[in-house]
Amino acid sequence: MKISLVPRAAPSDRIRIWVGILAPHVPTLVWHLDGDLVTDARIRPLRPLASAIPANLLDALPADNYAGVFEISGLHPGTLYEVSLSANTPNATASAELRTKTLPSSVPNLLDSTFNVLLASCFYRGEDKTGQVGVVTSQLNGATRPDLTLLLGDQVYLDLPTLVNFPDNRAALARRFEGDYRANWQGETGYSQLLRVAPTASIPDDHEYWNNFPHPSPVVQNSWTQSGRDNWTEAAAALHQAFQFSYEPATYHHGGPAELGDASVINVEPLSFFMADGRSKRDPDRAAVLTARAREQLDHWVSDTINRRRIGVFTTGQSMLGVAVGGLKGKIADYQMANYGDFSYITNTLGRLAEAGLPVIMITGDVHWGRVAAARDARTGRESLFEIICSPTSLVSTVGKNQLLALQQAITGHADAWPRHASAEPVPEFLWFGNFGSRFVCSRVHEQRGNHFVLLSFTRSGAGVNLRTTYYPIHEDFNQRRPQAVREISLIPA
């Protein structure tokens, strides 16, 4: 029997934990907090992972993996706790411990500490066989230890390896996808180390489903027919909900539990993070990337952020500065958010924050390079909108391209630390949010090539905060791991 514990983001007075247990029978659980017995810790009860998958996908396969989400409340903000869990079956007993902190209620002053947020996206386990992401993560200690981890999409690549003949049966697909998640979430080293370092909040992107989901992909045969897409979608959504989904009640919505496609919000004063799922319910006819509920949540979040004079952090699986692509490129690669009908609604809604004089940070992954961009308001001369891209953590392999680049490097003799990684694309000249026209002039602050994650370090500065952004390269060569610091950014409401 094996127990895996992954801390999840929660309000600052509680600890939330995802639990995965490999066992032949459903176990009974006993929780302790700092050595004291906890009698009530539950959000989503422990149950066979198979039962988290719709019954029509089970195909009478026996359960051997149990998952649930548990919560302990009534705690102090920003405090380190030791959580222990014992699991018992008729024939076995196992235990696991986790040291984790509650989120702080507010960003601290510089003399106290920093509020650290770790960003990661685009992790392909097949290219991290030695677990380098875990090695580099383990070096984040003391002043650099994260308080919160944001997973920005493509935490798994369910559609790889390329050209594999995937089964058509939904149950077989679900079991295969469970194996991909199990390797990342329930391992001892590598990516699972990153998941355990701090409470996590995640959003999916296309590889939680398949490349360019929900549209047919030329390299995923199952996506060529409607029945194939339906089978894959149901299986992939079930596993996303079992491993990544937040089961907190829908934010800014009147009643009812959270639904797939809902957004979630994390507040650490004066910061407010909006986690937008622009993939799970993306419209195949390109009418919308967000559900109607998520758009309602966005509208209420913007209004609440303005009323409370907070600093908005808008998190998506794709760049908000990406331009719409043509039909052929969209069909072969991936349509951008700007290709969808509700994009103008999203940008106009976010534009209200800028009009109210509030700084906005946009955070994303997806593109396989890193970048920090800024937009300066021509009316005030202040930089007030920023984009931070963190991608990839472990670059996916590409059939043909990998072999060609390796051959090219062997012929030229040119040693490149990142032979397969692209450089950052240029930023647009102007920010086109709402009807801003040429009001906001964009510039590139930093670009990052290669595998990496990002650490955002926030400190209070009057009514606002200062932000220090640091890129951490992930490479087997220790000499390539030197952190790359970006100039400090001041985020002060006007």
C-alpha positions in Angstrom: 0.0 0.0 0.0 1.3 3.5 -0.9 0.0 6.9 0.1 0.5 10.1 -1.9 -0.3 13.5 -0.4 -0.5 16.7 -2.5 -1.3 20.0 -0.8 -4.0 22.1 -2.6 -4.7 25.8 -2.5 -7.4 26.8 0.0 -8.5 29.8 2.1 -5.9 30.9 4.6 -7.6 29.3 7.6 -7.4 25.8 6.3 -5.3 23.0 4.7 -6.6 21.1 1.7 -5.0 17.9 0.6 -5.4 15.6 -2.4 -4.9 12.0 -1.4 -4.0 9.1 -3.6 -3.7 5.6 -2.2 -2.6 2.5 -4.1 -4.2 -0.4 -2.3 -6.1 -3.7 -3.0 -9.1 -2.6 -0.9 -10.6 0.7 0.2 -8.8 1.8 3.4 -10.0 3.5 6.5 -8.2 6.8 7.3 -7.0 8.4 10.4 -5.7 12.0 10.3 -3.4 13.8 12.7 -2.4 17.5 12.8 0.7 18.3 14.7 0.2 15.0 16.5 -3.4 15.7 17.5 -6.2 13.5 16.1 -8.5 15.1 13.6 -12.0 13.8 13.6 -13.5 15.6 10.6 -11.5 16.1 7.4 -13.4 15.7 4.2 -14.5 17.5 1.0 -14.6 14.7 -1.5 -14.6 11.4 0.3 -11.9 8.8 -0.5 -13.2 6.4 -3.0 -11.9 4.1 -5.8 -10.4 6.2 -8.5 -12.5 4.0 -10.8 -15.6 5.4 -9.2 -14.4 8.9 -10.0 -14.6 7.8 -13.6 -18.2 7.5 -14.9 -19.6 4.0 -14.5 -19.9 3.4 -18.2 -16.1 3.7 -18.4 -15.3 1.1 -15.8 -15.7 -2.0 -17.9 -15.7 -4.1 -14.7 -12.0 -3.4 -14.1 -11.0 -3.8 -10.4 -10.0 -0.7 -8.4 -6.5 -0.4 -7.1 -6.2 3.4 -6.8 -8.2 5.5 -4.4 -8.4 9.2 -4.4 -10.1 12.0 -2.5 -9.8 15.6 -1.4 -9.7 16.4 2.3 -9.7 19.6 4.4 -8.7 20.6 7.9 -10.1 24.1 8.9 -9.9 26.5 11.8 -6.2 27.1 11.3 -3.9 30.1 11.4 -2.8 31.9 8.2 0.7 31.5 7.0 1.5 28.8 9.5 3.5 25.6 9.0 1.7 22.4 10.0 2.6 18.7 10.0 -0.2 16.5 8.7 0.0 12.7 9.0 -2.4 10.1 7.5 -2.7 6.5 8.4 -4.5 4.1 6.1 -5.7 0.6 7.1 -7.1 -2.3 5.1 -7.7 -5.9 6.5 -4.2 -6.9 5.3 -2.1 -3.8 5.3 -1.3 -0.5 7.0 0.6 2.5 5.7 1.2 6.1 6.7 2.5 9.3 5.2 3.4 12.7 6.5 3.3 16.2 4.9 4.7 19.5 6.2 2.8 22.3 4.6 1.8 25.9 5.3 -1.6 27.6 5.1 -1.6 30.5 2.7 -1.0 33.9 4.2 -3.9 36.3 4.5 -1.9 39.1 3.0 1.4 39.9 1.3 4.1 40.6 3.9 6.3 43.6 4.2 9.9 43.2 2.9 11.4 43.1 6.4 9.1 40.2 7.3 9.4 37.9 4.3 8.1 37.5 0.7 5.0 35.8 -0.7 6.4 33.4 -3.2 4.4 31.9 -6.1 5.9 29.1 -8.2 4.8 28.9 -11.8 5.1 25.7 -13.9 3.6 24.4 -17.2 4.1 22.0 -20.0 5.7 19.0 -18.3 6.4 15.9 -20.5 7.7 13.1 -18.3 9.2 11.3 -21.2 11.9 14.0 -21.5 12.7 14.2 -17.7 13.8 10.6 -17.1 16.4 11.7 -14.5 13.8 13.8 -12.5 15.6 17.1 -13.0 12.4 19.1 -12.2 12.4 17.6 -8.8 16.1 18.2 -8.2 15.8 21.9 -9.0 12.6 22.3 -7.0 14.3 20.7 -3.9 16.8 23.6 -3.9 14.0 26.2 -3.2 14.4 26.7 0.5 14.4 29.5 3.0 13.6 32.8 1.4 12.9 31.1 -2.0 10.5 28.4 -0.7 7.1 28.8 -2.5 3.9 29.5 -0.6 1.7 28.7 -3.6 2.2 26.8 -6.9 0.2 27.7 -10.0 0.1 24.9 -12.6 -0.6 26.7 -15.9 -1.7 23.8 -18.1 -0.3 20.6 -19.8 0.6 19.0 -16.5 0.2 15.7 -18.4 0.5 14.9 -22.1 -2.3 12.4 -22.6 -1.9 12.4 -26.4 1.7 11.3 -26.5 3.8 9.5 -27.7 2.9 10.8 -31.2 1.5 8.4 -33.7 0.5 5.8 -31.0 -2.6 3.9 -31.9 -4.8 4.8 -28.9 -7.7 2.5 -28.0 -11.3 3.6 -29.0 -12.8 2.1 -25.9 -13.6 4.7 -23.2 -12.6 2.5 -20.3 -9.3 1.6 -21.9 -8.6 5.3 -22.6 -9.4 6.2 -19.0 -7.1 3.5 -17.6 -4.3 4.7 -19.9 -4.8 8.3 -18.8 -4.9 7.2 -15.2 -1.4 5.8 -15.7 -0.1 9.1 -17.0 -1.5 11.0 -14.0 -0.3 8.3 -11.6 3.2 8.7 -12.8 3.2 12.4 -12.2 1.1 12.7 -9.1 2.0 9.5 -7.2 5.7 9.1 -7.9 8.5 9.7 -5.3 10.8 12.0 -7.4 10.6 14.3 -10.3 7.3 16.1 -10.9 5.7 14.8 -7.8 8.3 16.7 -5.8 7.2 19.9 -7.4 3.6 19.1 -6.5 4.4 18.7 -2.9 6.5 21.8 -2.3 3.5 24.1 -1.8 -0.3 24.2 -2.1 -1.2 23.9 -5.7 -3.9 25.4 -8.0 -4.1 24.3 -11.6 -5.9 25.0 -14.9 -5.9 22.6 -17.9 -4.7 23.3 -21.4 -5.0 21.2 -24.5 -2.8 18.3 -23.6 -4.9 17.5 -20.6 -7.1 16.4 -23.5 -5.4 16.3 -26.9 -3.4 18.8 -29.0 -5.7 21.6 -30.2 -8.7 20.3 -28.2 -11.6 20.2 -28.9 -10.8 20.4 -32.6 -9.6 17.4 -34.7 -5.8 17.0 -34.6 -3.9 15.5 -37.6 -1.7 13.4 -35.3 -4.4 12.0 -33.0 -6.4 9.5 -34.9 -9.1 9.3 -32.2 -10.0 12.9 -32.8 -10.9 12.4 -36.5 -14.5 11.3 -35.7 -17.2 12.6 -33.5 -17.4 9.4 -31.5 -13.7 9.3 -31.1 -13.7 12.8 -29.7 -16.6 12.1 -27.4 -14.9 9.0 -26.0 -11.6 10.7 -25.4 -13.2 13.9 -23.9 -15.2 12.0 -21.4 -12.2 9.9 -20.3 -9.8 12.8 -20.1 -12.3 15.1 -18.3 -12.9 12.4 -15.7 -9.2 12.0 -14.9 -8.7 15.8 -14.8 -11.5 16.0 -12.3 -10.1 13.2 -10.2 -6.5 14.6 -10.0 -6.6 18.4 -10.6 -10.1 19.8 -10.3 -11.0 22.2 -7.5 -14.2 21.1 -5.7 -14.7 24.4 -4.0 -18.2 25.9 -4.7 -18.3 28.0 -7.9 -16.8 31.4 -7.3 -19.2 34.4 -7.7 -22.1 32.1 -8.6 -25.4 31.8 -6.8 -25.4 28.3 -5.3 -24.5 24.9 -6.5 -21.2 23.0 -6.6 -18.3 23.8 -8.9 -18.6 22.5 -12.4 -16.0 21.6 -15.0 -15.1 24.9 -16.8 -15.7 27.1 -13.7 -13.0 29.5 -12.6 -11.5 29.7 -9.1 -10.2 32.7 -7.1 -7.4 32.9 -4.6 -7.0 36.1 -2.5 -3.9 37.1 -0.7 -4.4 40.8 0.0 -4.0 42.9 -2.0 -3.6 40.3 -4.7 -6.5 38.4 -6.3 -5.7 35.4 -8.6 -8.4 34.4 -11.2 -7.7 30.9 -12.5 -9.6 30.6 -15.8 -10.2 27.2 -17.4 -10.3 28.2 -21.1 -10.0 24.6 -22.4 -12.4 22.1 -20.8 -15.5 23.6 -22.3 -14.0 25.3 -25.3 -16.6 25.5 -28.1 -15.8 23.4 -31.2 -17.4 26.1 -33.4 -15.1 28.7 -31.8 -17.9 30.7 -30.2 -16.3 30.7 -26.8 -13.4 29.6 -24.7 -15.2 30.2 -21.4 -18.5 28.9 -20.3 -21.4 31.3 -19.5 -20.8 30.7 -15.8 -17.1 31.4 -16.1 -17.8 34.7 -17.9 -20.2 35.6 -15.1 -17.5 34.8 -12.6 -15.0 36.9 -14.5 -17.4 39.9 -14.6 -18.0 39.6 -10.8 -14.3 39.1 -10.1 -13.4 42.3 -12.0 -16.1 44.3 -10.2 -15.0 42.9 -6.8 -11.3 43.6 -7.6 -12.1 47.2 -8.5 -14.3 47.8 -5.4 -11.6 46.4 -3.1 -8.8 48.1 -5.0 -6.9 44.8 -5.4 -4.2 43.9 -7.9 -5.6 41.4 -10.4 -3.7 38.3 -11.6 -5.4 36.7 -14.5 -4.2 33.2 -15.2 -4.9 31.3 -18.5 -3.6 28.3 -20.4 -2.8 30.5 -23.5 -1.3 34.0 -23.9 -3.7 36.9 -23.9 -1.2 38.7 -26.3 -1.4 35.9 -28.8 -3.0 36.9 -32.2 -5.6 35.0 -34.1 -4.1 32.4 -36.4 -5.3 31.4 -39.9 -7.5 28.4 -40.5 -4.7 26.0 -41.7 -2.4 26.9 -38.8 -5.2 26.7 -36.4 -6.2 23.2 -37.6 -2.7 21.8 -37.6 -1.2 23.5 -34.5 -3.6 25.2 -32.1 -6.1 28.0 -32.3 -5.4 31.0 -30.0 -7.9 32.5 -27.6 -8.2 35.4 -30.0 -9.8 33.0 -32.5 -12.9 32.6 -30.4 -16.0 34.7 -30.2 -15.9 35.6 -26.5 -12.3 37.0 -26.7 -13.5 40.6 -27.1 -15.7 40.1 -24.0 -12.8 38.8 -22.0 -10.5 41.7 -23.1 -13.1 44.4 -22.5 -13.9 43.0 -19.1 -10.2 43.0 -18.1 -9.9 46.4 -19.6 -12.1 47.7 -16.8 -9.3 47.0 -14.4 -6.9 49.2 -16.4 -9.5 52.0 -16.7 -9.9 51.9 -12.9 -6.2 52.5 -12.5 -5.4 49.0 -11.2 -2.3 47.0 -12.2 -3.0 43.7 -14.0 -0.7 40.7 -14.3 -1.5 38.1 -17.0 0.2 34.7 -16.4 0.3 31.8 -18.8 2.3 28.9 -20.2 1.7 26.9 -23.4 4.2 28.4 -25.9 7.5 26.5 -24.9 9.4 29.7 -24.1 9.4 32.2 -21.3 8.9 36.0 -21.5 8.0 39.0 -19.4 6.2 41.9 -21.2 5.0 45.2 -20.1 2.4 47.7 -21.4 2.9 51.4 -20.6 -0.1 53.8 -20.5 0.7 56.7 -22.8 -1.7 58.9 -20.8 0.0 58.4 -17.4 3.4 57.1 -18.4 3.0 54.2 -15.9 3.5 50.6 -16.7 0.3 49.0 -15.5 -0.2 45.8 -17.5 2.2 42.9 -17.5 2.4 39.4 -18.9 4.6 36.6 -17.5 5.0 33.4 -19.5 6.5 30.2 -18.0 6.9 27.3 -20.4 8.1 24.6 -20.6 9.1 22.6 -17.5 10.1 19.7 -19.6 9.8 20.2 -23.4 7.8 17.6 -25.3 9.6 15.6 -27.9 8.6 16.0 -31.5 9.0 13.1 -34.0 11.4 14.0 -36.8 12.3 17.5 -35.4 14.3 16.0 -32.5 16.3 13.8 -34.8 17.0 16.5 -37.3 18.3 18.9 -34.7 20.5 16.3 -33.1 22.0 15.6 -36.6 22.5 19.3 -37.3 24.3 19.7 -34.0 26.6 16.7 -34.7 27.5 18.1 -38.1 28.2 21.7 -37.0 29.8 20.7 -33.8 28.0 23.6 -32.1 27.1 22.8 -28.5 23.8 24.2 -27.6 22.4 23.8 -24.1 18.9 24.0 -25.5 19.1 22.6 -29.0 15.3 21.9 -29.3 14.0 25.1 -27.6 12.7 28.1 -29.5 13.3 31.8 -28.6 10.5 34.0 -27.4 8.3 35.6 -30.0 8.1 39.4 -30.1 5.3 41.2 -28.2 2.7 43.2 -30.1 3.3 46.9 -30.5 0.2 48.0 -28.8 -2.2 46.4 -26.3 -5.5 46.0 -28.0 -7.7 45.5 -24.9 -11.1 47.0 -25.3 -11.0 50.2 -27.3 -7.6 51.3 -26.1 -6.1 51.7 -29.6 -2.5 52.9 -29.2 -2.9 54.0 -25.6 -0.9 51.1 -24.2 2.6 50.6 -25.8 4.0 47.1 -25.2 7.6 46.1 -24.7 9.6 43.0 -23.9 11.2 43.0 -20.5 12.8 39.6 -20.5 12.9 36.4 -22.5 13.9 32.9 -21.4 14.9 29.9 -23.5 15.0 26.3 -22.3 13.2 24.3 -19.6 12.4 26.3 -16.5 10.0 27.3 -13.8 9.4 30.8 -12.4 9.3 32.2 -8.9 7.3 35.3 -8.3 8.2 37.1 -5.0 5.8 39.7 -3.8 6.3 42.3 -1.0 4.0 45.0 0.2 4.7 48.6 -0.9 2.1 51.0 0.6 -1.2 50.2 -1.1 0.4 48.0 -3.7 3.2 45.4 -4.0 6.6 45.0 -5.5 7.2 42.0 -7.7 10.5 40.2 -8.3 10.5 37.6 -11.1 13.1 34.9 -11.2 13.5 32.2 -13.9 15.1 28.9 -12.8 16.5 26.9 -15.7 16.1 23.1 -15.4 19.1 21.3 -16.8 21.3 18.3 -16.0 24.4 20.5 -16.2 24.7 22.4 -13.0 26.4 25.3 -14.8 23.2 25.8 -16.8 21.0 26.2 -13.7 21.9 29.8 -12.8 18.7 31.7 -11.9 17.8 34.6 -14.2 16.4 37.6 -12.3 14.1 40.1 -14.0 14.0 43.8 -13.0 11.6 44.5 -10.1 8.1 45.6 -11.0 6.1 48.0 -8.9 2.3 47.3 -8.9 0.7 50.4 -7.3 -3.0 51.3 -7.8 -3.4 54.8 -9.2 
